[in-house]
């Protein structure tokens, strides 16, 4: 019986970890003005015309945004 409880708590822990990872995802969203913003809001990604991501950290998203600016795909702020 205790083994069943362990399996249940492990699956809850995995579900919590997956939910936490999903909320900690970062996206680059291109606005109609051509400016790319960084957001961890999935809704902003859906509203954007063009988007990149998800990225695991904000730093990764910033580095990618810099690359997009240099490539001419995004305008700087």
N, C-alpha and C positions, 0 to 999 in steps of 0.2 A: 504494500500500500504506500509506503514512503517513496518507493521508486516512481509511482504514478504522480505523486505530488511534485517530485523533482522534475519530471518531464513537463508537467504543466507550468511550473515556475520558469523553466528554461525557455519554453515557447513564449511566455509573456515577456521575458527578458529580450528575446530575439525581436519580437514585435516592437518593443520600446526602442531598441537600438535602430531598427529600420526606420521608424518614425522620426527619430532624432537625426539620422543621416539625411533624410529627405528634407527636413527643415533647415539643415545647415548647408544646403546647396546654393550656389551663387550663379547668377545668370547675367549676361550682357544683353541689354535691350536697346535696339536702335530706334530712336524717336523719329517722327516725321521730319524734324529739323536736321536730321543727320547726326545728332549728338548721341553717343552711346553711354548709357548709364549702367551702373552695376547695382543689382538688387538680389535679395534672397527671397523675393515674393514671386511665387509661381504665377499669380494673376497678372503681374506686370509683364512677365514673359509672354503670356497668352495675348495680351493687348498690343504688344510691340509688333511692328511690321516684320522685323528680322531680329533674330536672337541667336545667341551662342551659349552653350553650356549644357548641362550643369558642371560647375567646377566645385571641387571639394572645399576650397578655402577662398576667402576674399582676395588673398594675395595672388592666387592663380588667375582669378578673374581680372585683376588689375593688370597683370603681365600680358594676358591675352588682349585686353583692351588697348594697351600700348601698341601691340603688334598690329591690331586692326587700324589704329590711327596712322601708323607708319605706312601701312599698305593702302591707305586712302579709302578704306571702307567706313570709317567713322570720323566725325569731326571732334576735335578736342573741346573741352568745356569752355 
